[in-house]
Amino acid sequence: GIILSNTPVVTEDTADLAMTLILDTLRKVSMGDRQLRDGHWNYALSGTRVTGKTLGIIGFGNIGQAIAKRASGFDMQILYSGPHRKLDAEQKLAANYCEDIDELLSKADIVSLNCPLNENTKHIINHSTLTKMKSNAILINTGRGALIDEKDLIKALNDGTIAAAGLDVFANEPNVPEAFIKMDNVVLAPHIGSATAECRMDIARCVMSNIQHFLQHGEALTPV
């Protein structure tokens, strides 16, 4: 009988971070930063073009759609998968639905995880699904850490099954596998998808609004 609410006001900031990870991972900005700070100016450092790539989004909710909107500015082709086809969003964002996730994985240059974590999506990225991806593809996760089997991803990054990854979330936070830390082809962030001053204020306002609405009307504004 306890009412539970959340604060679904993190869409734009999380989408911004996802695009940041895409850009950083493909263009090797963090790698160049580390090398430069170590006194090494690497003229040979060469990334991958972002414009025109195919982006596959697993989970086409508010955040997934916000990422697609940003990707359109880079002339990306948008693929998405999820339990339900979303025709309105398809038309608005020029996105194409992949009923079979393997189709999305095989076509995408960039795979972004934006689905909820549940019994159906835990370890949705694993040895089997990683082998469906292109060898030059990158994986981006701003969803939940356990969407990925981290042991399988580490192996895939080491043996060249996929090229790189940009990760904001991990299975056992704040503990990050040592293997990720040692890899140059992984960009790491400490779960900062919503970490902007503006977003945190929006979260606080949403909390207060839920409390006020509950006291006045006996229900939450954003119930789970």
C-alpha positions as CSV (number, residue, x, y, z in Angstrom):
1,G,0.0,0.0,0.0
2,I,3.0,2.3,-0.2
3,I,3.0,4.8,-3.1
4,L,6.3,4.8,-4.9
5,S,7.4,7.6,-7.2
6,N,10.5,8.4,-9.3
7,T,11.9,11.4,-11.0
8,P,11.8,10.9,-14.8
9,V,13.4,14.2,-15.7
10,V,16.8,12.9,-16.8
11,T,16.1,12.4,-20.5
12,E,18.0,15.3,-22.1
13,D,21.1,15.1,-20.0
14,T,21.5,11.4,-20.3
15,A,21.1,11.7,-24.1
16,D,23.7,14.4,-24.1
17,L,26.1,12.0,-22.3
18,A,25.4,9.2,-24.6
19,M,26.3,11.4,-27.6
20,T,29.4,12.5,-25.7
21,L,30.5,8.9,-25.3
22,I,29.8,8.2,-29.0
23,L,32.0,11.1,-30.0
24,D,34.7,10.5,-27.5
25,T,34.9,6.7,-28.3
26,L,35.0,7.1,-32.0
27,R,37.3,10.1,-32.1
28,K,39.6,8.9,-29.3
29,V,39.5,12.2,-27.4
30,S,40.1,10.6,-24.0
31,M,43.0,8.5,-25.3
32,G,44.6,11.6,-26.9
33,D,44.1,13.5,-23.6
34,R,45.9,10.9,-21.6
35,Q,48.8,10.8,-24.1
36,L,49.1,14.5,-24.2
37,R,49.2,14.8,-20.4
38,D,51.9,12.2,-20.4
39,G,54.0,14.4,-22.7
40,H,53.4,12.5,-25.9
41,W,52.0,14.4,-29.0
42,N,50.7,11.5,-31.2
43,Y,50.4,12.7,-34.8
44,A,49.4,9.2,-35.7
45,L,46.3,9.0,-33.4
46,S,43.4,8.3,-35.8
47,G,39.8,7.9,-34.9
48,T,36.7,7.1,-36.8
49,R,34.3,9.5,-38.6
50,V,31.0,10.0,-36.7
51,T,28.9,11.5,-39.5
52,G,26.9,9.1,-41.6
53,K,27.2,6.1,-39.3
54,T,24.4,3.7,-38.5
55,L,23.2,3.9,-34.9
56,G,21.3,1.0,-33.4
57,I,19.3,1.9,-30.2
58,I,18.2,-0.9,-28.0
59,G,15.3,0.6,-26.0
60,F,13.4,3.4,-27.8
61,G,11.8,5.2,-24.9
62,N,12.3,8.8,-24.1
63,I,16.1,8.6,-23.8
64,G,16.5,6.4,-26.8
65,Q,14.5,8.8,-28.9
66,A,16.4,11.8,-27.6
67,I,19.6,10.2,-28.6
68,A,18.2,9.5,-32.1
69,K,17.2,13.2,-32.4
70,R,20.8,14.2,-31.6
71,A,22.2,11.5,-34.0
72,S,20.1,12.9,-36.8
73,G,22.3,16.0,-36.7
74,F,25.2,13.8,-37.7
75,D,23.3,12.3,-40.6
76,M,23.1,9.0,-38.9
77,Q,20.8,6.2,-40.0
78,I,18.7,5.1,-37.0
79,L,17.7,1.6,-36.2
80,Y,15.9,0.6,-33.0
81,S,14.7,-2.5,-31.3
82,G,12.3,-3.0,-28.4
83,P,9.3,-5.0,-27.3
84,H,6.9,-2.7,-29.2
85,R,7.1,-0.9,-32.5
86,K,6.6,2.9,-32.2
87,L,5.3,4.2,-35.5
88,D,4.9,7.8,-34.5
89,A,8.5,7.9,-33.3
90,E,9.7,6.2,-36.4
91,Q,8.1,8.8,-38.6
92,K,9.3,11.7,-36.5
93,L,12.9,10.5,-36.2
94,A,13.2,8.6,-39.5
95,A,14.0,5.5,-37.5
96,N,13.7,1.9,-38.7
97,Y,12.4,-0.9,-36.4
98,C,14.3,-4.2,-36.1
99,E,12.1,-6.9,-34.7
100,D,15.1,-9.2,-34.4
101,I,17.9,-7.7,-32.3
102,D,20.4,-9.7,-34.3
103,E,19.5,-7.6,-37.3
104,L,20.2,-4.4,-35.5
105,L,23.5,-5.7,-34.1
106,S,24.7,-6.9,-37.5
107,K,23.9,-3.5,-39.2
108,A,24.9,-0.9,-36.6
109,D,28.2,0.8,-36.4
110,I,27.2,2.1,-33.0
111,V,25.0,0.2,-30.5
112,S,23.5,2.2,-27.7
113,L,21.8,0.5,-24.7
114,N,18.8,2.5,-23.4
115,C,16.4,-0.2,-22.3
116,P,15.3,-0.9,-18.7
117,L,17.0,-3.7,-16.7
118,N,14.7,-6.6,-16.1
119,E,14.8,-10.4,-16.4
120,N,14.5,-10.2,-20.1
121,T,17.3,-7.7,-20.6
122,K,19.9,-8.7,-18.1
123,H,23.1,-9.6,-20.0
124,I,21.3,-8.8,-23.3
125,I,24.9,-8.1,-24.5
126,N,26.8,-11.3,-24.0
127,H,29.2,-13.5,-26.0
128,S,26.5,-14.5,-28.4
129,T,25.2,-11.0,-29.2
130,L,28.7,-9.5,-29.3
131,T,29.6,-11.9,-32.1
132,K,26.7,-10.5,-34.1
133,M,28.2,-7.0,-34.1
134,K,30.6,-5.6,-36.7
135,S,34.3,-5.9,-35.8
136,N,34.6,-2.1,-36.1
137,A,31.5,-1.4,-34.1
138,I,31.4,0.4,-30.7
139,L,29.1,-0.2,-27.8
140,I,27.6,2.6,-25.6
141,N,25.9,2.0,-22.3
142,T,24.1,4.7,-20.4
143,G,21.4,2.4,-19.2
144,R,22.3,-0.1,-16.5
145,G,25.5,-2.0,-16.0
146,A,24.0,-5.4,-15.8
147,L,22.6,-5.1,-19.4
148,I,26.1,-6.3,-20.3
149,D,27.9,-9.4,-19.3
150,E,31.1,-7.6,-18.4
151,K,33.4,-10.6,-18.7
152,D,32.2,-11.3,-22.2
153,L,32.6,-7.6,-23.2
154,I,36.2,-7.6,-21.8
155,K,37.0,-10.6,-23.9
156,A,35.4,-9.1,-27.0
157,L,37.3,-5.9,-26.7
158,N,40.6,-7.8,-26.2
159,D,40.2,-10.2,-29.1
160,G,38.8,-7.6,-31.6
161,T,35.2,-8.9,-31.7
162,I,34.2,-5.3,-31.5
163,A,36.4,-2.2,-31.6
164,A,35.5,-0.1,-28.5
165,A,33.1,0.8,-25.8
166,G,31.9,3.9,-24.0
167,L,30.5,3.0,-20.5
168,D,28.7,5.2,-17.9
169,V,27.3,2.4,-15.9
170,F,28.7,-0.9,-14.4
171,A,27.3,-4.0,-12.9
172,N,28.9,-3.6,-9.4
173,E,29.2,0.2,-8.9
174,P,31.3,1.8,-7.8
175,N,33.6,-1.0,-8.5
176,V,34.8,-1.0,-12.2
177,P,36.6,-4.1,-13.6
178,E,40.3,-3.5,-13.7
179,A,40.5,-4.7,-17.2
180,F,38.3,-1.8,-18.4
181,I,40.6,0.7,-16.6
182,K,43.6,-0.7,-18.5
183,M,42.1,-0.6,-21.9
184,D,42.7,2.3,-24.3
185,N,39.7,1.4,-26.4
186,V,37.2,2.0,-23.5
187,V,35.9,5.4,-22.4
188,L,34.7,5.3,-18.8
189,A,32.4,7.7,-16.9
190,P,31.3,7.4,-13.2
191,H,27.5,7.1,-13.8
192,I,27.0,10.8,-14.6
193,G,24.2,10.7,-17.1
194,S,22.0,13.0,-15.0
195,A,25.0,14.8,-13.4
196,T,24.3,18.4,-14.4
197,A,23.4,21.2,-12.1
198,E,20.2,21.8,-14.1
199,C,19.1,18.2,-14.0
200,R,19.8,17.8,-10.3
201,M,17.6,20.8,-9.6
202,D,14.9,19.3,-11.9
203,I,15.1,16.1,-9.8
204,A,14.8,18.0,-6.6
205,R,11.8,20.0,-7.9
206,C,10.1,16.7,-9.1
207,V,10.6,15.2,-5.6
208,M,9.0,18.2,-3.9
209,S,6.2,18.3,-6.4
210,N,5.4,14.6,-5.7
211,I,5.4,15.2,-2.0
212,Q,3.1,18.2,-2.3
213,H,0.7,16.5,-4.7
214,F,0.6,13.4,-2.4
215,L,-0.2,15.5,0.6
216,Q,-2.9,17.4,-1.3
217,H,-4.4,14.6,-3.4
218,G,-3.2,11.3,-1.9
219,E,-1.4,10.3,-5.1
220,A,2.0,10.8,-6.8
221,L,2.6,12.9,-9.9
222,T,5.1,10.4,-11.3
223,P,4.2,7.0,-9.8
224,V,6.1,3.9,-10.6
